């Protein structure tokens, strides 16, 4: 038998793991431990080789014990004790602020998983191999890199409602760049709640909200007045991102006294893009609801409807808007559903 890293190694690369091989026989048992905890691994089909499944932790001592047997039944034993290197620099990961700060809460069926790194990742394929998404009701999904410090996961179709999803970021020991290794793993479990899908037709000034496929509410609305492109509501698949009551809204690119300037506190506001679009309570012009588009780009609702929408909205709920000449860009907020899935997958380092 041969064991890699070999006995006495002091600076083993953690991204290369543990490999045990047998020549002239087959492996019977392999045990790898660090601090009394077992290391996951698997045999090949012929049981002539065993490899650890994930990368090893840096600056950690490991012990390997293995047994093998030849064709006439003779058993042999081998072992190795080694230590992984101490990295010159480290990289850490964090999940988007929603998943970080809202453990135990429910999310919508469009919810993305956004992972940020505190330094540039150059070995993207190695990092992506360490990312695991496990769902009770699995659907196809893929990661897409946005720059060197962010990777985003979305599914091909919306998540099936009412299930748990777990994200495992097995970054410890992954070589993210030259002399840069992860040192900590990260895991989060979150709940996909009801399938809340709102479809808004700006030409008809109407929103229909369904919950788990059943119509829950029909709401008269008023969208952007389209006097300028920025005051035009974007058409496309948005996701609810955050909410507050009230939200201070100030006209972009304008100062006090300019035409179209506003500075208002708006109630029951649910954000759906990074360009300032919300679904919120109308601050006046109730006569526009269901009849005309009078806002600065947001979708206005009457008080009762706005309060109902606000109280029931989950991060990641789908808001599908159509009927305007301004297209939602795929990277405006969580508008990742604007990209066809085949295009989305091309952003993976493992494509």
N, C-alpha and C positions, 0 to 999 in steps of 0.2 A: 504494500500500500504506500501511496505517497499523499502527503497532506500539505496543502498550500493555504496559508503561510506556514512555513516550516518552523520547527521547534526553535524558540529563542529569538524569533524575529521581533525587533523593537519598533519598527516604523512601517508596519504593513499598511498598504493603501486600503481604506475601508470600502471604497467603491468596487474593489475586486472580489470581495467576499471570501468565503471559504470553499475550497474544492478538495474532495477526497476521491482518489482513484484507486482501483484494484486491477492488477495485472495477473492473469493466470487463475482467476477465481472471481467470486462475486462478493459484494459487500453485504454484510448481515445487519449491522447496526452502525449508526453514526449519531453521536451526541455532541452538540456544540453549546456551550454555556458562557454567559458573561454575568458576573455578579449573582450567580445562582439561578438566572433566568435562561430558559432555552431559546435557541435561535432556530427560526423556521428554515426548512430546506426540503429537498426532494431528490429521490434517486432517478436515474434515467431508466429507460425500459429494460435494459439488460442488467441493471443493478451493479454496473461496473463503475459508476460515478455518482457522487452526491454533491449538490451545490446548494449553498444558502440562497434563500429566496430574495432577501432584501440586502441592501448595503449594511455594513457594520457601523457601529458608533465610533467616532474618533476618540483617541486618548483613552481607550478601554482595553482591559486584559480579557483574553478569551482562552478557553480550554476546549480541546477537541479530543474525543475518544472514539475509536472505530474498531470494528471487528470484521473479518472477512473469512471466507471458506473456499477451499479449492475443490476440484472435482472428486478427490478421494476423501473428502470430509475433514481435512486438516484445517484447524482454525488458527488464525493469527490476530494479533492486536497491535494497534499503533496509536500514538497520541501526539499532540502538539499544544504547547502553551506559547502564546504570542501576544503582542500589544500593537494596537493600531496607532498611526501617527497623530501628532498634534498639529492641526492645520495652522497655516500662517494667517489665514483670514477665514471668517465664517459668514454664512448667509442664513437668514431666518425668513420664515413665511408667516403671513397673517391672512385670514379669510376676511372678505369685505366686512365693513362695519356692521352690516345688518346681521350676519351670522355670528359675528364676534359678540355682539351685545344683546342679542335677543334669544338666548338659549331657551328652548321649550315652547316658543311661540310658533304659530303656523304661518306658512308661506303659500303663495299662489302657484298655480300649475305652470306658469311661465318662468319661475324663479331661476336665475343663473347662479353659478358658483364662481365667485371672483377671488382669485388668489394673488396677493401682492408679495413681492420680495424686497428686502431692504438693501439689496445691491444687484447689479446687473447679472443676469444668468446667460452664459454663453453656451454651455452644454445643455441646451434645451431638451434634447431627446432624453438624456439621462434623468433630468428632473421630471419630465413628463411620465417616464416609466414608473416613477415613485408615487404617482398620484392615483388614487383608487376611489371610485364612486360605487357604493353598494346601495341598491334600492330594494324595498320589499316587492315592488312591482316594476321590474327592470324594463327600461326602454333604451334604444340606442342613443348614444351621446358622444360628444367629442370636445377636446380642449382646443382653444385657439389662442395663440400668443399675440399680445398687443404690446409691442416694444419688448425690451429686455427685462422688465420687472413686473409684468402682469400677464397672467394666463386665465382664461375664462372658459367655463364648461357650460354647454347648453345641450339639451336633448334634441333629437330629430323632430319629435312631436312633443306636445305638452306633457308634463308629468301626469301619470294617472293620479287622481285625487285620493286623499285619505291614506297616506302611507308615510313610513319613515325612510329617510335617506341619510346615509353616513358617508362622510368624506374623510379619507385617511391620506395624510400628507407624510409619507415616509422619507423625510428629507435627511435624517441623520445618516451621515456617511456618504451622501451623494456629492459627487464632484461637480459643482455648478459652474466653475471656471478654473483657470490655472491656479493651483494652490488654495482654492476656496471650496470649503466643504460645509454642508449642513450639519448641525449638531443636535437638533431637536426635531422630533416628530410632532405632528399636529393632527387632532381628530375632532370632528364636530358631527353631531347628529341633529337633524332638524325634521320637522313634520310638514308634509304637504297637506294642506287643508282642503276645503271645498274648491271645486272648479268654478271660480267666479270670473265670468267673461262678459265684458261690456262692449257692445257694438254701437258705435255712434255714426250717424249719417248727418253730416253738416248741411247737406242740401235740404234734408227734411227736418233738421233741427230736433232730432230725436235720439235718445239713447235707450237701448234695450239691454237689461242686465239679466243674465241667466246664472243660476247656481246649480251645479251638478246636472246641467242640461235642461233644467226647467226654468221657464220665465219667472223672474222674481219681481221685476219692476220695469215699467216704461216711464221714461223721464223726459219732459220737454227741456231742451237745452239751447244755449246760444254760444256760438264759437267766435273765432277771430273775425274782425270786420274786413280784413284783407285790404285795408287802405295802403299798407306796405307789406313786404314779404314777412318781416318780423312780426307783424300783427295778423298773420295768417296761421291758423291752426295746422299742424303737420298731419298729413295722412299716412297711416301705417300702423303697425302693431307696436303699441307702447306697453310698458309695464308700470304698475304703481310702485313707487320707490320709497317715499317717506310721506309723512303727513304731520300737520300742525294746525293749531287753532288758537290765535290767528297767525297768518304769515304776512310779513311786510313785503309788499310788491312795489318796486320802483321801475319806471320805464328805462329800458336799456339804451345807453348811448345818448340820453337827453338830460339836460339840466333844467332846473326850475325856470319857468317862463317860456321854454321852447314849446312849439306846437306838439300836442300829443303827450306831454309830460304828465306823469302821475306818480303819486307816492301815497299808498293806501294800506291799511291793515285789513286783510281779507280773511273771513272766517271759514272754517271747515274745509281746509285746502289739502288736497292729495296730489303730490308731484308725480308727473308722468314723463318728464324729460329733463335734460340738463339745460335746455334753452329757455326755461322759465314757464313751461306749460304745467298747469294744474287743472284738476276738476275741483271747483269750489262753489261756495254760496255766492249768488249774485249780489253785487254791492249797489244795486239799483237797476233801472231799466228792466223791471220785471216783464214789461210788455214784449220784450224781445224773445223771451223763453218760448220755444216751440214755433217761433215765427221768423226770426231774423238773426243774423250773426252780428253782434254788436261789441264783442269784447276785444281785448288787445292780444288775443291768441289763446287764452285759456278757455276752458269749457265751463260755462256758468250753469248753475242749477238753482231752483227755488230752495228756500230754507229747509223745508222738511226733507226734500230729496237729498240735498247736500249733506245734511246731518246723518241720514241713513247710509249714504254711500261712505262717508268718512268713518263711521263707527264699525262698518263691516269690512272695510278694505284691509287686505293682507298685503305685505310686500310681495311683489311678483304676480299680482293679479293682472289679467290681460285686459287692455283697453284698445280695441281695434277701431280706428277712425278712418273714415273715407269721405270723399266729397269735396276736397280742396285741391288746389294746384301746387301745394307745397309738400314735397315728399319728405318723410322722416328719414334722416340718415341713420345708418346702422349703429353708429357709435355715439349717438345723441342720447345719453343716459343708458338705460338698459334695453335699448331697441335692437338687440341682437337677432331677434326673429325677422328682421328686415332682410337678412342674408339667407339665400337658399342654403339648405344644409350641406349640399355638395361643395358650395363655395366656402362655407364655414369650416369644413374639415380641412381645407387646404392650408389653414393657418396652424395646423398641428405640426409639431416637429417630428411626429411619427407617421405622417401621411405616406 
